[in-house]
C-alpha cells in the first residue's frame, strides 16, 4: 500500500512523547525531528501526565530503567490509555530482566489496558520470544542468533493475536504482524548493528508513523523506511549519514525501495 505518512508528518508535525534511555536519547530525538515530527523527552514523574496528554503518540523504551523512569512510564502509560493514544513499547532487555519482562507483560495484557488505545510492541527476536514464552531467557540485550526467521514469524503472529496488538520483531529480517497477517521486511544493512542506539531509533521512527496511522501497513512502512535509510547511509561516518538519510526519506522512496513479503 502506498504511504503518504512522510508527507503527513512534515505537514502536521505531531508531538511524540518519548520516555527512552540516556544511551540513545539524542538519536531518538533526532530521528523524530528529521521525519518532521516533534520530539519531547520528558521523564520527570511530576510532569509526564501533562506532557503525554498533549502528545499524539507515546514511546516507552526499556533500555535503561530507574525507579523514577519506571514511575514516569507508568503515569504516562495510564494517561495514554485514558486518552486512547497510540503507544509503542520497546521491550529492550525483557529477555534478560524479570523486572522489565513483568512490567511490559502487565502493560500489554488485554485485561489491563484500554483496547481502544492502539499498541505496538517492538523488540528483537529474543525479546519478542521472551514475551511469548515465559521460560525463555537470554544474555544481555542482543538477539539470540539461534532463533530462525521461520519460528519468529510464527511467534510474532501468535503474540500479536494473544495481546491484540501489532508486534515488530527486529532482526536480520524484520517481522511485523497483527495476528492475522504478517510482513517480512528485507531492508537494512549490517552497519545498523555496528553502533548503539539504532534499534531505539527504529522505535522512535515507528512512534512517529504510528501517530499518523495506526495500521499494520504504517509500521511495515516505518520499518522499511528505517532500513532504506540505513542502506543509503552506508560508508564512513555512518551515524551522521544515517541522520541525513532519515531526513531525505519520503513516501516515493519507501514505495520504490521497500522489500516486503506477506505471509
C-alpha positions as CSV (number, residue, x, y, z in Angstrom):
1,X,0.0,0.0,0.0
2,X,1.4,3.4,-1.0
3,X,2.0,5.6,2.0
4,X,1.7,9.3,2.4
5,X,2.8,9.3,6.1
6,X,6.1,11.2,5.5
7,X,4.1,14.0,3.9
8,X,1.7,14.0,6.8
9,X,4.4,14.1,9.4
10,X,6.0,17.2,7.7
11,X,2.7,18.9,7.3
12,X,1.2,18.1,10.8
13,X,4.3,17.9,12.9
14,X,2.8,15.7,15.7
15,X,4.3,15.8,19.2
16,X,5.9,12.4,20.1
17,X,6.5,11.9,23.8
18,X,9.5,9.6,24.2
19,X,10.5,8.1,27.5
20,X,13.7,6.5,26.4
21,X,17.1,5.9,27.8
22,X,20.1,8.2,28.1
23,X,22.2,5.8,25.9
24,X,20.2,6.7,22.8
25,X,18.1,9.8,23.7
26,X,19.9,12.0,21.2
27,X,19.5,9.5,18.3
28,X,15.8,9.1,19.1
29,X,15.1,12.8,19.3
30,X,16.8,13.4,16.0
31,X,15.0,10.6,14.3
32,X,11.7,12.0,15.2
33,X,12.7,15.6,14.3
34,X,14.2,14.6,11.0
35,X,10.9,13.0,9.9
36,X,9.1,16.2,10.6
37,X,7.5,15.3,13.9
38,X,8.3,17.0,17.2
39,X,10.1,15.0,20.0
40,X,9.8,15.7,23.7
41,X,11.8,13.5,26.1
42,X,10.1,14.4,29.4
43,X,10.6,11.8,32.2
44,X,10.0,13.6,35.5
45,X,7.1,11.8,37.2
46,X,5.5,15.1,38.2
47,X,5.2,16.4,34.6
48,X,4.8,13.4,32.3
49,X,1.0,13.1,32.6
50,X,0.6,16.6,31.3
51,X,3.1,16.1,28.5
52,X,1.6,12.8,27.4
53,X,-1.9,14.4,27.3
54,X,-0.7,16.9,24.7
55,X,1.1,14.3,22.5
56,X,-0.1,12.3,19.5
57,X,1.9,9.2,20.4
58,X,3.8,7.7,23.3
59,X,7.1,5.8,23.1
60,X,8.2,3.8,26.2
61,X,11.7,2.4,25.8
62,X,13.0,0.0,28.5
63,X,16.7,0.2,27.5
64,X,17.8,1.6,30.8
65,X,15.4,1.6,33.7
66,X,15.5,3.6,37.0
67,X,12.9,3.9,39.7
68,X,11.9,7.4,38.5
69,X,11.8,6.4,34.9
70,X,9.6,3.4,35.6
71,X,7.3,5.6,37.7
72,X,7.1,8.1,34.8
73,X,6.4,5.3,32.3
74,X,3.5,4.0,34.4
75,X,2.0,7.5,34.7
76,X,2.4,8.3,31.0
77,X,1.0,4.8,30.1
78,X,-2.1,5.4,32.2
79,X,-2.7,8.8,30.6
80,X,-2.3,7.3,27.1
81,X,-4.8,4.6,28.0
82,X,-7.3,7.3,29.1
83,X,-6.7,9.4,26.0
84,X,-6.6,6.4,23.7
85,X,-3.3,7.5,22.3
86,X,-1.1,5.2,20.2
87,X,1.6,3.6,22.4
88,X,4.8,2.0,21.3
89,X,6.5,-0.2,23.8
90,X,10.2,-1.0,23.0
91,X,10.7,-4.1,25.2
92,X,14.5,-3.8,25.5
93,X,16.0,-6.3,27.9
94,X,12.9,-8.3,28.7
95,X,14.7,-11.5,27.8
96,X,17.4,-10.9,30.5
97,X,15.5,-9.0,33.2
98,X,12.5,-10.4,35.1
99,X,11.7,-6.8,36.3
100,X,11.4,-5.5,32.7
101,X,9.5,-8.6,31.5
102,X,7.0,-8.4,34.3
103,X,6.3,-4.7,33.7
104,X,6.0,-5.0,30.0
105,X,3.8,-8.1,30.2
106,X,1.4,-6.2,32.5
107,X,1.2,-3.3,30.1
108,X,0.4,-5.5,27.1
109,X,-2.1,-7.6,28.9
110,X,-5.5,-7.2,27.2
111,X,-7.4,-7.2,30.5
112,X,-5.3,-4.4,32.0
113,X,-5.4,-1.9,29.2
114,X,-7.8,0.2,27.1
115,X,-8.4,-1.8,23.9
116,X,-9.2,1.4,22.1
117,X,-5.6,2.6,22.5
118,X,-3.5,1.4,19.5
119,X,-0.4,-0.5,20.6
120,X,2.8,-1.6,19.0
121,X,5.2,-4.0,20.8
122,X,8.7,-3.8,19.5
123,X,11.7,-6.0,20.3
124,X,14.5,-8.1,18.8
125,X,13.9,-11.7,18.2
126,X,14.9,-12.7,21.7
127,X,12.8,-10.0,23.4
128,X,9.7,-11.0,21.4
129,X,10.2,-14.6,22.2
130,X,10.6,-13.8,25.9
131,X,7.2,-12.0,25.9
132,X,5.6,-15.1,24.2
133,X,7.4,-17.8,26.2
134,X,7.8,-17.2,30.0
135,X,10.5,-19.9,30.2
136,X,12.8,-18.3,27.7
137,X,15.8,-16.3,28.8
138,X,18.9,-14.8,27.0
139,X,22.0,-13.0,28.0
140,X,22.1,-9.2,27.6
141,X,20.1,-7.2,25.1
142,X,21.4,-8.9,22.0
143,X,19.3,-11.2,19.9
144,X,19.9,-15.0,20.1
145,X,21.4,-15.9,16.7
146,X,19.9,-19.4,17.0
147,X,16.4,-18.1,16.6
148,X,15.2,-18.6,13.0
149,X,13.1,-16.4,10.8
150,X,10.5,-19.1,10.4
151,X,10.0,-19.7,14.1
152,X,9.9,-16.0,14.8
153,X,7.2,-15.4,12.1
154,X,5.1,-17.9,13.9
155,X,5.8,-16.4,17.4
156,X,5.2,-12.8,16.3
157,X,1.9,-13.7,14.8
158,X,0.8,-15.7,17.8
159,X,1.9,-13.0,20.3
160,X,0.1,-10.3,18.2
161,X,-3.1,-12.4,18.3
162,X,-2.8,-13.1,22.0
163,X,-2.4,-9.5,23.0
164,X,-4.5,-7.8,20.2
165,X,-1.6,-5.5,19.2
166,X,0.9,-5.1,16.4
167,X,4.2,-6.8,17.0
168,X,7.6,-5.9,15.5
169,X,10.4,-8.4,15.8
170,X,13.6,-6.8,14.6
171,X,16.5,-8.9,13.2
172,X,18.4,-9.5,10.0
173,X,15.0,-9.5,8.5
174,X,12.3,-7.7,10.4
175,X,8.8,-9.1,11.1
176,X,5.6,-7.2,11.6
177,X,2.4,-8.9,12.5
178,X,-1.1,-8.0,13.7
179,X,-2.1,-11.6,14.3
180,X,-4.0,-12.1,11.0
181,X,-1.3,-11.0,8.5
182,X,2.4,-10.9,8.8
183,X,5.1,-9.0,6.8
184,X,8.8,-9.7,6.5
185,X,10.9,-6.7,5.6
186,X,14.2,-7.2,4.0
187,X,15.6,-3.7,4.0
188,X,18.6,-2.7,6.1
189,X,22.3,-3.2,6.5
190,X,24.6,-4.9,9.0
191,X,26.0,-1.4,9.7
192,X,22.9,-0.7,11.7
193,X,24.1,-3.3,14.3
194,X,27.5,-1.8,14.5
195,X,26.6,1.2,16.6
196,X,24.5,1.6,19.7
197,X,21.0,3.1,19.6
198,X,19.8,2.2,16.1
199,X,17.2,-0.2,17.5
200,X,15.9,2.6,19.7
201,X,15.8,4.9,16.7
202,X,13.6,2.4,14.9
203,X,11.2,2.6,17.8
204,X,11.2,6.4,17.5
205,X,10.5,6.2,13.8
206,X,7.7,3.7,14.4
207,X,6.2,6.0,17.1
208,X,6.2,8.9,14.6
209,X,4.5,6.9,11.9
210,X,2.0,5.4,14.5
211,X,1.0,9.0,15.4
212,X,-0.2,9.5,11.8
213,X,-1.6,6.0,11.0
214,X,-2.1,3.1,13.4
215,X,-2.4,0.3,10.8
216,X,0.0,-2.5,10.3
217,X,0.9,-1.0,6.9
218,X,2.1,2.1,8.7
219,X,4.5,0.0,10.9
220,X,5.7,-2.0,7.8
221,X,6.5,1.2,6.0
222,X,8.2,2.7,9.1
223,X,10.4,-0.3,9.4
224,X,11.2,-0.3,5.7
225,X,11.9,3.4,5.8
226,X,14.5,3.0,8.5
227,X,16.1,0.0,6.7
228,X,16.3,2.0,3.5
229,X,17.8,4.9,5.4
230,X,20.4,2.5,6.7
231,X,21.2,1.3,3.2
232,X,21.5,4.9,2.0
233,X,23.9,5.8,4.8
234,X,26.5,3.1,4.0
235,X,30.0,4.4,4.3
236,X,32.2,6.3,6.8
237,X,30.6,8.5,9.5
238,X,27.6,6.1,9.4
239,X,25.6,7.7,12.2
240,X,25.8,11.2,10.7
241,X,24.9,9.8,7.2
242,X,22.0,7.9,8.8
243,X,20.6,11.2,10.1
244,X,20.9,12.7,6.6
245,X,19.2,9.6,5.1
246,X,16.3,9.8,7.5
247,X,15.8,13.5,6.7
248,X,15.7,12.6,3.0
249,X,13.3,9.7,3.2
250,X,9.9,10.2,1.5
251,X,6.9,8.3,0.5
252,X,8.0,7.7,-3.1
253,X,11.4,6.3,-1.9
254,X,9.7,3.9,0.5
255,X,7.3,2.7,-2.2
256,X,10.1,2.2,-4.7
257,X,12.7,0.6,-2.4
258,X,10.8,-1.4,0.3
259,X,11.4,-5.2,0.3
260,X,8.2,-6.7,1.8
261,X,6.7,-10.2,1.6
262,X,3.4,-11.0,3.2
263,X,2.6,-14.3,5.0
